[in-house]
């Protein structure tokens, strides 16, 4: 494995491990089921907008920091197409159990690509002052699950 790829995998593994270590103790409530439903709806709506090429709608589901970073729907759409093509080409998606950590709320989404590669998109969610949920970031990580 090339040195850069190994370093990237190590970085993702460290990030995933830090989420697990920061998770609340077993048995503690995380978020109400309704919040998880809303979070999943936000992710689904953004994915649908991205796949249809609607940059304005897709960026509307992003947290203010992400919107400020990319400034325009076209910039946002270009970033996703270049950096996250798996989100656009996945032939199958499945939400996994989310987690509340010291660093925030994480909603994982399993992606099965056309070549049977399996990835996990780890969405960091942000609750806005009015109560709405928005996507504050996403990291793609390899999965230990194999496609059948």
DSSP file (Angstrom, degrees, kcal/mol; ACC not computed):
  #  RESIDUE AA STRUCTURE BP1 BP2  ACC     N-H-->O    O-->H-N    N-H-->O    O-->H-N    TCO  KAPPA ALPHA  PHI   PSI    X-CA   Y-CA   Z-CA
    1    1 A X              0   0    0      0, 0.0     5,-0.0     0, 0.0     0, 0.0   0.000 360.0 360.0 360.0 132.1    0.0    0.0    0.0
    2    2 A X     >  -     0   0    0      1,-0.1     4,-2.4     4,-0.1     5,-0.2  -0.216 360.0-116.4 -59.2 151.0    1.4    3.4   -0.9
    3    3 A X  H  > S+     0   0    0      1,-0.2     4,-2.4     2,-0.2     5,-0.2   0.882 113.9  50.7 -57.8 -43.5    2.7    5.5    2.0
    4    4 A X  H  > S+     0   0    0      2,-0.2     4,-2.3     1,-0.2    -1,-0.2   0.913 111.1  47.8 -64.3 -42.8    0.1    8.3    1.4
    5    5 A X  H  > S+     0   0    0      2,-0.2     4,-2.5     1,-0.2    -2,-0.2   0.903 111.9  50.5 -64.1 -40.9   -2.8    5.8    1.3
    6    6 A X  H  X S+     0   0    0     -4,-2.4     4,-2.3     1,-0.2    -2,-0.2   0.903 110.6  49.4 -63.3 -41.4   -1.6    4.1    4.5
    7    7 A X  H  X S+     0   0    0     -4,-2.4     4,-2.2    -5,-0.2    -2,-0.2   0.899 110.7  50.2 -64.8 -40.4   -1.3    7.5    6.2
    8    8 A X  H  X S+     0   0    0     -4,-2.3     4,-2.3     2,-0.2    -2,-0.2   0.920 111.6  47.8 -64.3 -43.4   -4.9    8.4    5.1
    9    9 A X  H  X S+     0   0    0     -4,-2.5     4,-2.8     1,-0.2    -2,-0.2   0.895 110.9  51.5 -64.3 -39.3   -6.3    5.1    6.4
   10   10 A X  H  X S+     0   0    0     -4,-2.3     4,-2.4     2,-0.2    -1,-0.2   0.903 109.8  49.9 -62.7 -41.1   -4.4    5.6    9.7
   11   11 A X  H  X S+     0   0    0     -4,-2.2     4,-2.2     2,-0.2    -2,-0.2   0.921 112.6  46.0 -64.0 -44.8   -5.9    9.1   10.0
   12   12 A X  H  X S+     0   0    0     -4,-2.3     4,-2.6     2,-0.2    -2,-0.2   0.913 112.2  51.6 -64.6 -42.5   -9.5    7.8    9.3
   13   13 A X  H  X S+     0   0    0     -4,-2.8     4,-2.5     1,-0.2    -2,-0.2   0.905 109.8  49.6 -61.1 -41.5   -8.9    4.9   11.8
   14   14 A X  H  X S+     0   0    0     -4,-2.4     4,-2.3     2,-0.2    -1,-0.2   0.916 110.9  49.9 -62.9 -42.7   -7.8    7.3   14.5
   15   15 A X  H  X S+     0   0    0     -4,-2.2     4,-1.5     2,-0.2    -2,-0.2   0.917 111.9  47.3 -63.3 -44.1  -10.8    9.5   13.9
   16   16 A X  H  X S+     0   0    0     -4,-2.6     4,-2.0     1,-0.2    -1,-0.2   0.915 112.1  50.3 -63.9 -42.8  -13.2    6.5   14.1
   17   17 A X  H  X S+     0   0    0     -4,-2.5     4,-2.6     1,-0.2    -1,-0.2   0.887 106.8  54.7 -63.1 -38.4  -11.5    5.3   17.3
   18   18 A X  H  X S+     0   0    0     -4,-2.3     4,-1.5     1,-0.2    -1,-0.2   0.855 106.2  52.5 -66.0 -32.4  -11.8    8.7   18.9
   19   19 A X  H  X S+     0   0    0     -4,-1.5     4,-0.5     2,-0.2    -1,-0.2   0.937 110.4  47.8 -64.5 -46.0  -15.5    8.7   18.2
   20   20 A X  H >< S+     0   0    0     -4,-2.0     3,-0.9     1,-0.2    -2,-0.2   0.907 111.8  49.5 -62.5 -42.4  -15.8    5.3   19.9
   21   21 A X  H 3< S+     0   0    0     -4,-2.6    -1,-0.2     1,-0.2    -2,-0.2   0.804 112.0  48.3 -68.1 -27.9  -13.8    6.4   22.9
   22   22 A X  H 3< S+     0   0    0     -4,-1.5    80,-0.5    -5,-0.2    -1,-0.2   0.473  85.2 119.0 -91.2  -1.3  -15.8    9.6   23.4
   23   23 A X  B << S-A  101   0A   0     -3,-0.9    78,-0.2    -4,-0.5     3,-0.1  -0.286  74.1-100.4 -65.2 148.4  -19.2    7.8   23.2
   24   24 A X        -     0   0    0     76,-1.1     3,-0.1     1,-0.1    -1,-0.1  -0.311  51.3 -84.5 -64.5 153.5  -21.4    8.1   26.2
   25   25 A X    >   -     0   0    0      1,-0.1     3,-1.9    -3,-0.1    -1,-0.1  -0.200  59.1 -83.4 -57.4 150.8  -21.5    5.1   28.5
   26   26 A X  T 3  S+     0   0    0      1,-0.2    -1,-0.1    -3,-0.1     3,-0.1  -0.225 115.7  28.7 -55.5 141.4  -23.9    2.2   27.5
   27   27 A X  T 3  S+     0   0    0      1,-0.3     2,-0.3    -3,-0.1    -1,-0.2   0.178  88.4 120.2  92.6 -17.9  -27.4    2.8   28.7
   28   28 A X  S <  S-     0   0    0     -3,-1.9    -1,-0.3     1,-0.1    -4,-0.1  -0.600  71.4-108.6 -78.6 140.9  -27.3    6.6   28.6
   29   29 A X        -     0   0    0     -2,-0.3     3,-0.1     1,-0.1    -1,-0.1  -0.368  32.3-173.8 -66.0 147.3  -29.8    8.2   26.2
   30   30 A X        -     0   0    0      1,-0.4     2,-0.3    -3,-0.0    -1,-0.1   0.758  59.2 -28.2-102.4 -81.7  -28.3    9.7   23.1
   31   31 A X  S    S-     0   0    0     69,-0.0    -1,-0.4     2,-0.0     5,-0.0  -0.953  72.3 -92.6-132.5 154.0  -31.0   11.5   21.2
   32   32 A X    >>  -     0   0    0     -2,-0.3     4,-1.6     1,-0.1     3,-0.8  -0.337  39.3-112.9 -61.8 150.8  -34.7   10.9   20.9
   33   33 A X  H 3> S+     0   0    0      1,-0.3     4,-2.2     2,-0.2     5,-0.2   0.838 116.9  61.3 -54.3 -35.5  -35.8    8.7   18.1
   34   34 A X  H 3> S+     0   0    0      1,-0.2     4,-2.2     2,-0.2    -1,-0.3   0.891 101.7  51.6 -62.1 -39.5  -37.5   11.7   16.4
   35   35 A X  H <> S+     0   0    0     -3,-0.8     4,-2.8     1,-0.2    -1,-0.2   0.918 108.9  50.4 -62.9 -42.7  -34.1   13.5   16.2
   36   36 A X  H  X S+     0   0    0     -4,-1.6     4,-2.4     1,-0.2    -1,-0.2   0.887 109.7  51.4 -63.1 -37.0  -32.5   10.5   14.5
   37   37 A X  H  X S+     0   0    0     -4,-2.2     4,-2.0     2,-0.2    -1,-0.2   0.917 111.8  46.3 -64.2 -42.8  -35.4   10.4   12.0
   38   38 A X  H  X S+     0   0    0     -4,-2.2     4,-2.3     2,-0.2    -2,-0.2   0.918 111.3  52.1 -65.2 -43.5  -35.0   14.1   11.2
   39   39 A X  H  X S+     0   0    0     -4,-2.8     4,-2.2     1,-0.2    -2,-0.2   0.929 110.9  47.3 -58.5 -46.7  -31.2   13.6   10.8
   40   40 A X  H  X S+     0   0    0     -4,-2.4     4,-2.7     1,-0.2    -1,-0.2   0.876 109.9  53.5 -64.7 -36.5  -31.7   10.7    8.4
   41   41 A X  H  X S+     0   0    0     -4,-2.0     4,-2.6     2,-0.2    -1,-0.2   0.891 108.1  50.5 -63.9 -39.3  -34.2   12.8    6.5
   42   42 A X  H  X S+     0   0    0     -4,-2.3     4,-2.4     2,-0.2    -2,-0.2   0.932 112.4  46.0 -63.9 -46.3  -31.7   15.6    6.1
   43   43 A X  H  X S+     0   0    0     -4,-2.2     4,-2.6     2,-0.2    -2,-0.2   0.936 114.2  48.4 -62.8 -46.3  -29.0   13.3    4.9
   44   44 A X  H  X S+     0   0    0     -4,-2.7     4,-2.5     1,-0.2    -2,-0.2   0.911 111.7  49.8 -60.0 -43.3  -31.4   11.6    2.4
   45   45 A X  H  X S+     0   0    0     -4,-2.6     4,-2.3     2,-0.2    -1,-0.2   0.903 111.4  48.3 -65.4 -40.7  -32.7   14.9    1.1
   46   46 A X  H  X S+     0   0    0     -4,-2.4     4,-2.8     2,-0.2    -1,-0.2   0.930 111.1  50.7 -65.8 -42.7  -29.2   16.2    0.5
   47   47 A X  H  X S+     0   0    0     -4,-2.6     4,-2.7     1,-0.2    -2,-0.2   0.916 110.3  49.8 -59.5 -43.0  -28.2   13.0   -1.3
   48   48 A X  H  X S+     0   0    0     -4,-2.5     4,-1.6     1,-0.2    -1,-0.2   0.916 112.1  47.7 -62.2 -42.9  -31.2   13.2   -3.5
   49   49 A X  H  X>S+     0   0    0     -4,-2.3     5,-2.5     2,-0.2     4,-0.5   0.905 112.5  49.4 -64.9 -41.3  -30.4   16.9   -4.3
   50   50 A X  H ><5S+     0   0    0     -4,-2.8     3,-1.1     1,-0.2    -2,-0.2   0.931 110.7  49.5 -62.5 -45.7  -26.8   16.0   -5.0
   51   51 A X  H 3<5S+     0   0    0     -4,-2.7    -1,-0.2     1,-0.3    -2,-0.2   0.799 111.5  49.0 -66.7 -28.2  -27.7   13.1   -7.3
   52   52 A X  H 3<5S-     0   0    0     -4,-1.6    -1,-0.3    -5,-0.2    -2,-0.2   0.517 115.4-116.1 -87.6  -4.2  -30.2   15.3   -9.2
   53   53 A X  T <<5 +     0   0    0     -3,-1.1     2,-1.4    -4,-0.5    -3,-0.2   0.662  66.1 144.8  80.9  16.3  -27.5   18.0   -9.6
   54   54 A X     >< +     0   0    0     -5,-2.5     4,-2.5    -6,-0.2    -1,-0.2  -0.670  18.5 173.2 -91.1  85.2  -29.4   20.6   -7.6
   55   55 A X  H  > S+     0   0    0     -2,-1.4     4,-2.7     1,-0.2     5,-0.2   0.850  74.2  56.3 -61.7 -37.2  -26.6   22.4   -5.8
   56   56 A X  H  > S+     0   0    0      1,-0.2     4,-1.0     2,-0.2    -1,-0.2   0.924 112.4  41.0 -63.8 -44.1  -28.8   25.0   -4.3
   57   57 A X  H  > S+     0   0    0      2,-0.2     4,-0.6     1,-0.2     3,-0.3   0.915 114.5  53.1 -69.3 -41.6  -31.0   22.5   -2.6
   58   58 A X  H >< S+     0   0    0     -4,-2.5     3,-1.2     1,-0.2    -2,-0.2   0.918 109.2  47.6 -60.6 -45.1  -28.0   20.3   -1.6
   59   59 A X  H >< S+     0   0    0     -4,-2.7     3,-1.6     1,-0.3    -1,-0.2   0.742  97.8  71.7 -70.9 -20.5  -26.1   23.2    0.1
   60   60 A X  H 3< S+     0   0    0     -4,-1.0    -1,-0.3    -3,-0.3    -2,-0.2   0.740  95.0  54.1 -66.1 -20.5  -29.3   24.2    2.0
   61   61 A X  T << S+     0   0    0     -3,-1.2    74,-2.9    -4,-0.6    -1,-0.3   0.438  91.7  98.8 -90.8   0.0  -28.8   21.1    4.1
   62   62 A X  B <  S-b  135   0A   0     -3,-1.6    74,-0.2    72,-0.2    -3,-0.0  -0.591  81.7-106.2 -87.9 149.5  -25.3   22.1    5.0
   63   63 A X    >>  -     0   0    0     72,-3.1     4,-2.3    -2,-0.2     3,-0.7  -0.274  38.4-100.9 -66.6 158.9  -24.4   23.8    8.3
   64   64 A X  H 3> S+     0   0    0      1,-0.2     4,-2.6     2,-0.2     5,-0.2   0.845 121.5  56.2 -53.7 -38.2  -23.5   27.5    8.2
   65   65 A X  H 3> S+     0   0    0      2,-0.2     4,-1.8     1,-0.2    -1,-0.2   0.883 109.0  46.4 -63.4 -38.1  -19.8   26.8    8.3
   66   66 A X  H <> S+     0   0    0     -3,-0.7     4,-2.1     2,-0.2     5,-0.3   0.912 112.2  50.5 -69.5 -43.3  -19.9   24.6    5.3
   67   67 A X  H  X S+     0   0    0     -4,-2.3     4,-2.1     1,-0.2    -2,-0.2   0.904 111.7  48.3 -61.9 -40.1  -22.0   27.1    3.4
   68   68 A X  H  < S+     0   0    0     -4,-2.6    -1,-0.2    -5,-0.2    -2,-0.2   0.878 110.1  52.9 -66.5 -37.1  -19.6   29.9    4.2
   69   69 A X  H  < S+     0   0    0     -4,-1.8    -2,-0.2    -5,-0.2    -1,-0.2   0.905 121.3  28.9 -65.7 -42.0  -16.6   27.7    3.1
   70   70 A X  H  < S-     0   0    0     -4,-2.1     2,-3.5     1,-0.1     5,-0.2   0.630  83.0-169.6 -99.1 -15.3  -18.0   26.9   -0.3
   71   71 A X     <  +     0   0    0     -4,-2.1     2,-0.3    -5,-0.3    -1,-0.1  -0.092  60.7  51.5  61.3 -43.5  -20.1   30.1   -0.8
   72   72 A X  S  > S-     0   0    0     -2,-3.5     4,-2.2     1,-0.1     5,-0.2  -0.906  79.6-123.3-126.5 153.5  -22.0   29.0   -3.9
   73   73 A X  H  > S+     0   0    0     -2,-0.3     4,-2.8     1,-0.2     5,-0.2   0.876 113.9  54.8 -57.4 -38.0  -24.1   25.9   -4.9
   74   74 A X  H  > S+     0   0    0      2,-0.2     4,-2.5     1,-0.2    -1,-0.2   0.915 107.7  48.1 -64.4 -42.4  -21.8   25.3   -7.9
   75   75 A X  H  > S+     0   0    0     -5,-0.2     4,-2.3     2,-0.2    -1,-0.2   0.914 113.4  48.5 -62.4 -41.9  -18.7   25.3   -5.6
   76   76 A X  H  X S+     0   0    0     -4,-2.2     4,-2.2     2,-0.2    -2,-0.2   0.937 112.5  47.1 -63.6 -47.6  -20.4   22.9   -3.2
   77   77 A X  H  X S+     0   0    0     -4,-2.8     4,-2.6     1,-0.2    -1,-0.2   0.897 111.7  51.1 -62.2 -41.5  -21.5   20.6   -6.0
   78   78 A X  H  X S+     0   0    0     -4,-2.5     4,-2.4    -5,-0.2     5,-0.2   0.906 108.6  52.2 -62.4 -42.3  -18.1   20.6   -7.6
   79   79 A X  H  X S+     0   0    0     -4,-2.3     4,-3.1     2,-0.2     5,-0.4   0.919 111.7  46.0 -60.4 -44.5  -16.5   19.7   -4.2
   80   80 A X  H  X S+     0   0    0     -4,-2.2     4,-2.5     1,-0.2    -2,-0.2   0.936 112.6  49.6 -66.0 -45.8  -18.8   16.7   -3.8
   81   81 A X  H  < S+     0   0    0     -4,-2.6     4,-0.2     1,-0.2    -1,-0.2   0.885 120.5  36.4 -59.8 -39.0  -18.3   15.5   -7.4
   82   82 A X  H  < S+     0   0    0     -4,-2.4     3,-0.2    -5,-0.2    -2,-0.2   0.864 130.9  26.7 -83.1 -38.0  -14.5   15.7   -7.0
   83   83 A X  H  < S+     0   0    0     -4,-3.1    -3,-0.2    -5,-0.2    -2,-0.2   0.671 130.1  31.2-102.0 -19.3  -14.1   14.6   -3.4
   84   84 A X    >X  +     0   0    0     -4,-2.5     3,-1.6    -5,-0.4     4,-0.6  -0.257  60.8 145.7-135.6  47.6  -17.1   12.4   -2.6
   85   85 A X  H >>  +     0   0    0      1,-0.3     4,-1.7    -3,-0.2     3,-0.9   0.792  68.3  70.6 -60.4 -25.7  -18.1   10.6   -5.9
   86   86 A X  H 3> S+     0   0    0      1,-0.3     4,-1.5     2,-0.2    -1,-0.3   0.835  91.6  58.9 -60.0 -32.0  -19.1    7.6   -3.8
   87   87 A X  H <4 S+     0   0    0     -3,-1.6    -1,-0.3     1,-0.2    -2,-0.2   0.831 111.2  41.6 -64.7 -30.1  -22.1    9.5   -2.5
   88   88 A X  H << S+     0   0    0     -3,-0.9    -2,-0.2    -4,-0.6    -1,-0.2   0.753 121.1  38.7 -87.9 -26.6  -23.3   10.0   -6.0
   89   89 A X  H  < S+     0   0    0     -4,-1.7    25,-0.4     3,-0.0    -2,-0.2   0.498  76.7 128.0-107.4  -4.8  -22.6    6.6   -7.4
   90   90 A X     <  -     0   0    0     -4,-1.5    23,-0.3    -5,-0.2     3,-0.1  -0.270  43.1-159.8 -56.1 133.7  -23.5    4.2   -4.6
   91   91 A X  S    S+     0   0    0     21,-2.5     2,-0.3     1,-0.2    22,-0.2   0.623  78.3  23.7 -88.3 -14.2  -26.0    1.6   -5.8
   92   92 A X  E     -C  112   0A   0     20,-1.3    20,-2.6     2,-0.0     2,-0.3  -0.989  65.0-172.1-151.2 139.4  -27.1    0.9   -2.2
   93   93 A X  E     -C  111   0A   0     -2,-0.3     2,-0.3    18,-0.2    18,-0.2  -0.974   2.0-177.3-132.0 150.2  -27.2    2.9    1.0
   94   94 A X  E     -C  110   0A   0     16,-1.9    16,-3.4    -2,-0.3     2,-0.2  -0.952  23.7-130.1-147.9 124.9  -28.1    1.9    4.6
   95   95 A X  E     -C  109   0A   0     -2,-0.3    14,-0.2    14,-0.2     2,-0.2  -0.548  24.6-158.5 -72.3 137.6  -28.2    4.0    7.7
   96   96 A X        -     0   0    0     12,-2.2    12,-0.2    -2,-0.2     2,-0.1  -0.646  38.9 -69.3-106.5 169.4  -26.3    2.6   10.6
   97   97 A X        -     0   0    0     -2,-0.2    11,-0.3    10,-0.1    -1,-0.1  -0.386  55.1-134.6 -62.0 131.4  -26.9    3.4   14.3
   98   98 A X        -     0   0    0      9,-0.1     2,-0.3    -2,-0.1     9,-0.2  -0.265  15.2-144.1 -80.5 171.9  -25.8    7.0   15.0
   99   99 A X  E     - D   0 106A   0      7,-2.5     7,-3.1   -69,-0.1     2,-0.6  -0.994   9.6-144.4-141.1 145.1  -23.7    8.1   18.0
  100  100 A X  E     + D   0 105A   0     -2,-0.3   -76,-1.1     5,-0.2     2,-0.2  -0.956  33.7 171.3-106.2 123.5  -23.5   11.1   20.3
  101  101 A X  E >   -AD  23 104A   0      3,-3.6     3,-1.1    -2,-0.6   -78,-0.2  -0.706  52.2 -97.4-123.7 174.3  -19.9   11.8   21.2
  102  102 A X  T 3  S+     0   0    0    -80,-0.5     3,-0.1     1,-0.2   -79,-0.1   0.799 126.6  52.2 -61.0 -26.6  -18.1   14.6   23.0
  103  103 A X  T 3  S-     0   0    0      1,-0.3     2,-0.3   -84,-0.1    -1,-0.2   0.524 122.8 -88.0 -88.9  -6.7  -17.3   15.9   19.5
  104  104 A X  E <   -D  101   0A   0     -3,-1.1    -3,-3.6   -85,-0.1     2,-0.5  -0.938  60.3 -34.0 139.1-161.6  -20.9   15.9   18.3
  105  105 A X  E     -DE 100 125A   0     20,-0.8    20,-3.0    -2,-0.3     2,-0.5  -0.895  49.7-164.6-106.7 126.4  -23.5   13.8   16.6
  106  106 A X  E     -DE  99 124A   0     -7,-3.1    -7,-2.5    -2,-0.5     2,-0.6  -0.948   7.4-170.5-116.8 127.9  -22.4   11.3   14.0
  107  107 A X  E     - E   0 123A   0     16,-2.7    16,-2.2    -2,-0.5     2,-0.2  -0.939  14.6-154.7-116.4 107.0  -24.7    9.6   11.6
  108  108 A X  E     - E   0 122A   0     -2,-0.6   -12,-2.2   -11,-0.3     2,-0.4  -0.560   8.1-168.4 -81.9 146.6  -23.1    6.7    9.6
  109  109 A X  E     -CE  95 121A   0     12,-2.0    12,-3.2   -14,-0.2     2,-0.3  -0.976  15.7-139.0-135.3 118.6  -24.3    5.7    6.2
  110  110 A X  E     -CE  94 120A   0    -16,-3.4   -16,-1.9    -2,-0.4     2,-0.4  -0.614  19.7-162.9 -77.6 134.8  -23.1    2.5    4.6
  111  111 A X  E     -CE  93 119A   0      8,-3.1     8,-2.5    -2,-0.3     2,-0.6  -0.979   9.8-164.0-120.7 128.1  -22.5    2.8    0.8
  112  112 A X  E     -CE  92 118A   0    -20,-2.6   -21,-2.5    -2,-0.4   -20,-1.3  -0.965  18.9-150.9-110.5 119.6  -22.2   -0.1   -1.6
  113  113 A X    >   -     0   0    0      4,-2.9     3,-2.4    -2,-0.6   -23,-0.1  -0.383  29.5-101.5 -86.6 164.3  -20.6    1.0   -4.8
  114  114 A X  T 3  S+     0   0    0    -25,-0.4    -1,-0.1     1,-0.3   -24,-0.1   0.789 124.2  54.5 -56.3 -28.6  -21.2   -0.5   -8.3
  115  115 A X  T 3  S-     0   0    0      2,-0.1    -1,-0.3     1,-0.0     3,-0.1   0.285 122.6-106.9 -88.8  11.8  -17.8   -2.4   -8.1
  116  116 A X  S <  S+     0   0    0     -3,-2.4    31,-0.7     1,-0.3     2,-0.2   0.460  71.1 147.1  76.3   4.8  -19.0   -3.9   -4.7
  117  117 A X        -     0   0    0     29,-0.1    -4,-2.9    -5,-0.1     2,-0.5  -0.497  38.4-146.2 -65.1 139.6  -16.6   -1.7   -2.6
  118  118 A X  E     +E  112   0A   0     -6,-0.2    25,-1.5    27,-0.2     2,-0.3  -0.955  23.7 169.2-115.1 127.2  -18.2   -0.9    0.7
  119  119 A X  E     -EF 111 142A   0     -8,-2.5    -8,-3.1    -2,-0.5     2,-0.5  -0.838  26.5-135.1-125.6 165.1  -17.6    2.5    2.4
  120  120 A X  E     -EF 110 141A   0     21,-2.9    21,-2.6    -2,-0.3     2,-0.6  -0.994  10.2-150.7-123.1 126.1  -19.1    4.2    5.4
  121  121 A X  E     -EF 109 140A   0    -12,-3.2   -12,-2.0    -2,-0.5     2,-0.8  -0.862  11.3-156.3 -92.6 119.9  -19.9    7.9    5.2
  122  122 A X  E     -EF 108 139A   0     17,-3.2    17,-1.5    -2,-0.6     2,-0.5  -0.851   9.8-161.7-101.1 103.2  -19.7    9.4    8.6
  123  123 A X  E     -EF 107 138A   0    -16,-2.2   -16,-2.7    -2,-0.8     2,-0.6  -0.728   7.9-150.1 -88.4 128.2  -21.8   12.5    8.7
  124  124 A X  E     -EF 106 137A   0     13,-2.5    12,-3.3    -2,-0.5    13,-1.0  -0.877  21.2-155.3 -93.6 125.6  -21.2   15.1   11.5
  125  125 A X  E     -EF 105 135A   0    -20,-3.0   -20,-0.8    -2,-0.6     2,-0.4  -0.743   9.7-160.4-107.2 150.4  -24.5   16.8   12.3
  126  126 A X  E     - F   0 134A   0      8,-3.0     8,-2.5    -2,-0.3     2,-0.6  -0.995  12.2-142.4-130.8 130.7  -25.1   20.2   13.8
  127  127 A X  E     - F   0 133A   0     -2,-0.4     6,-0.2     6,-0.2     5,-0.1  -0.822  23.6-140.3 -91.0 125.1  -28.3   21.4   15.5
  128  128 A X    >   -     0   0    0      4,-3.5     3,-2.6    -2,-0.6   -65,-0.0  -0.379  28.6 -99.7 -79.3 161.6  -28.9   25.0   14.7
  129  129 A X  T 3  S+     0   0    0      1,-0.3    -1,-0.1     2,-0.1    -2,-0.0   0.813 124.3  55.1 -52.6 -33.0  -30.3   27.5   17.3
  130  130 A X  T 3  S-     0   0    0      2,-0.1    -1,-0.3     1,-0.1    -3,-0.0   0.537 123.7-103.7 -78.8  -5.1  -33.8   27.1   16.0
  131  131 A X  S <  S+     0   0    0     -3,-2.6    -2,-0.1     1,-0.3     2,-0.1   0.239  76.7 134.4 104.6 -12.7  -33.6   23.3   16.4
  132  132 A X        -     0   0    0     -5,-0.1    -4,-3.5     1,-0.1     2,-0.4  -0.379  51.2-128.8 -70.1 149.5  -33.1   22.3   12.8
  133  133 A X  E     + F   0 127A   0     -6,-0.2     2,-0.3    -2,-0.1    -6,-0.2  -0.821  28.8 178.1 -98.8 139.1  -30.4   19.7   12.0
  134  134 A X  E     - F   0 126A   0     -8,-2.5    -8,-3.0    -2,-0.4     2,-0.6  -0.945  34.8-103.2-136.6 158.8  -27.7   20.4    9.3
  135  135 A X  E     +bF  62 125A   0    -74,-2.9   -72,-3.1    -2,-0.3   -10,-0.2  -0.727  31.5 178.3 -86.3 121.0  -24.7   18.5    7.9
  136  136 A X  E     -     0   0A   0    -12,-3.3     2,-0.3    -2,-0.6   -11,-0.2   0.466  63.4 -25.0-102.4  -4.9  -21.5   19.9    9.3
  137  137 A X  E     - F   0 124A   0    -13,-1.0   -13,-2.5     2,-0.0     2,-0.3  -0.903  50.4-143.4 169.4 165.0  -19.1   17.5    7.6
  138  138 A X  E     - F   0 123A   0     -2,-0.3     2,-0.4   -15,-0.2   -15,-0.2  -0.980   7.4-169.5-150.8 136.4  -18.6   14.1    6.1
  139  139 A X  E     - F   0 122A   0    -17,-1.5   -17,-3.2    -2,-0.3     2,-0.5  -0.994  16.2-142.8-125.8 133.2  -15.7   11.6    6.1
  140  140 A X  E     + F   0 121A   0     -2,-0.4     2,-0.3   -19,-0.2   -19,-0.2  -0.843  25.6 179.1 -95.1 131.1  -15.6    8.5    3.9
  141  141 A X  E     - F   0 120A   0    -21,-2.6   -21,-2.9    -2,-0.5  -132,-0.0  -0.949  32.2-103.4-130.4 149.6  -14.0    5.5    5.5
  142  142 A X  E     - F   0 119A   0     -2,-0.3     2,-0.3   -23,-0.2   -23,-0.2  -0.366  38.1-135.3 -65.5 153.0  -13.4    1.9    4.4
  143  143 A X        -     0   0    0    -25,-1.5   -25,-0.2     2,-0.2    -1,-0.1  -0.818  12.9-144.3-110.2 150.5  -15.8   -0.6    5.8
  144  144 A X  S    S+     0   0    0     -2,-0.3     2,-0.3     2,-0.1    -1,-0.1   0.580  79.0  95.5 -84.5 -10.5  -15.0   -4.0    7.3
  145  145 A X        -     0   0    0    -27,-0.0     2,-0.4     1,-0.0   -27,-0.2  -0.600  67.8-145.8 -81.2 139.4  -18.3   -5.3    5.8
  146  146 A X        -     0   0    0     -2,-0.3     2,-0.2   -29,-0.1   -29,-0.1  -0.836  16.4-117.6-104.7 144.5  -18.0   -7.0    2.4
  147  147 A X              0   0    0    -31,-0.7   -29,-0.1    -2,-0.4   -35,-0.0  -0.523 360.0 360.0 -76.6 146.1  -20.7   -6.7   -0.3
  148  148 A X              0   0    0     -2,-0.2    -1,-0.1     0, 0.0    -2,-0.0   0.407 360.0 360.0-106.6 360.0  -22.5  -10.0   -1.3
